[in-house]
Amino acid sequence: MTKILLLSDTHSYIDSKILKYVKEADEVWHAGDIGDLKVTDTIKALKPLRAVYGNIDDAKARTEFPLDNKFKCEEVDVWITHIGGYPGRYDRRIKDEIQLNPPRIFISGHSHILKVMNDKKLQLLHMNPGAVGKHGFQKVRTMLRFEINGKEITNLEVIEFPR
């Protein structure tokens, strides 16, 4: 079993409340708009990190992290990208590829809107953890945590912080 903490859109912000959840996870996944790399350096000092760069990220972040991060966690195929859309409205950059080779979990950030939904057509789970940073319009800062056990995705939980 692997405990995952999924966050996005930190926009250079990290604090002890976020780090409390980082310490409880086995892996942390970041869906872009990192901002200052001190955020990811802080996370990497505590736990393994898988991340992508987002549209606000500079050349340093784009050198360190990919646009798309595709990997397997236990027996689950995962694809993380920052701007990816969601079921029925995938970004045109990824639309053909996701239809040809859908992962079990498709993760995107960017919108600052928490969204978890099944794509019944492609048989995948889409996750957008919302935004945990303080930059943006969101009234509540959010992250997700869940567990992967073999092929199963379980114990999905929304973590909320007041703005």
N, C-alpha and C positions, 0 to 999 in steps of 0.2 A: 504494500500500500504506500502511495506517495501523496503527501499533503501539499496542495498547491495554494499559493496566494497569488491572485491575479490582480494587477493594478495597471493604470494607464493615466496619462495626462497629469503627471506630477508637476510639470512646469517649474522645475527647480525646487520643489517643496518636499521635505520629508521631516518628520518629527518623531518623538518617542512613542506616540500613539500608533503610528504606522509601524514603527520598528518592533513594537510588542507583537504584532501579528507576523512580521517577518520572522522573528525568532521561533514562532510556533510552527512554521511551515518547513517542509523538506526542500522545496524549490520555490522560487519567486519568478513569476512571468510578468514582463512589463510590455504593454502594447503601444509604446511610443509617446512622443512629446515628453521626453525625459527632462529637457532643459539642461541644467548644470549637471555634468557627469559626477559631481559629488553625490548625487542621489544614487546612481547605480554603483559607485564605488563603496558607498556606505552599505548598500544591500549585499554586494559581493563579499564584503568583509565578514558577513554573518552567514550567508546561505548561497547555494548555487543560483545563478540568475540566467534566464533566457529572456532576451529582449530584442526589440526592433527600434529603429529610429522613426521619428514622426516628422511632420511638416515644419515644426518649429526648431528642430534639432540642427545643430551646426555641423561643420565638417568633421570635428573631432568625434561626435556621436556617430556620424555616418561612416566613419572609418572603423569604429569599434563594433557597431551593430549593423545587421543587414536590414534591408527593406522588408523582406519576408523571412521568417524563421519557420522552417518546416522540420519536424522531428517526431520521434516516437517516444511517448512516456508509457512505460510498461507495454501494453498491447494496444495503445490508443494513438492514432495518427493525429497530429496537431499542426495547425497552420496559424501563425500569428502575423498580422500585418497592421499597420496603423490605420490606413484608409482602405476599408474593404467592403463597407456596406453591410447589408444583412439580408436574410432570406426574402426573395422577391425584389430586392433592390441592391444587388451586388454591384460594386464599382466595376466599371467596364474594363479596367486593367486586369482584373482577376476573374471576370465572369466566365470566360471560355475554359480556363484552367480548372476552376472549382467544379464546373459541370463535368469535365472529363475525368478528374481525379479528386473527388471530394474527400477531405479529411473527416475524421469522426468529430473533432472539435475545430471550429473556425472562430478565431478571436480577432477582433478589431477594436480600436479605440476611436479617437478623433472627435466624436460627436458630443462627448461629455454626458451622454445619456445612457444610463444603465439599461441594458437589454439582454435578456436570456431567452432564446426561442429555438424551437426545433424547426429544422427545414425538413419537412416530411418527404419532399421530392428527392432531395439529395441524401437524406438520412444522416444528417449531421446536426450537431448542437452548436448554435451560434452564441457567443458570449461577447458582450462589451461591458467591461467593469465600470463604466462611467469615468468620472475624473476624481482623483483623490487630492489633487493639488488645489491651491486656493485661487488660481487664475481661471476666470471664465464665469459663465452665467449661472452655473448649477447652484441650487440652494442647499443641497446636501452633498457632501463629498462621499464617494463610495468606492469599495473594492469588493472582490469576490474571493471566497475560498471554497475549496472542494477537495475531494479525494479521488484518486484513480487507483483502482484495485483490479489489476489484470485488464479486462475489457470494460469494466464497470466504472461509471462516473457517479459518485454518490456524495451525500452530505453537503450539497451546495448551499452556501450561506452568503447573504448580503451583509457587508459590514458598512455601517453608516457613521459619518462624523458630521456634526453641525458645521456650517460654514463659519 
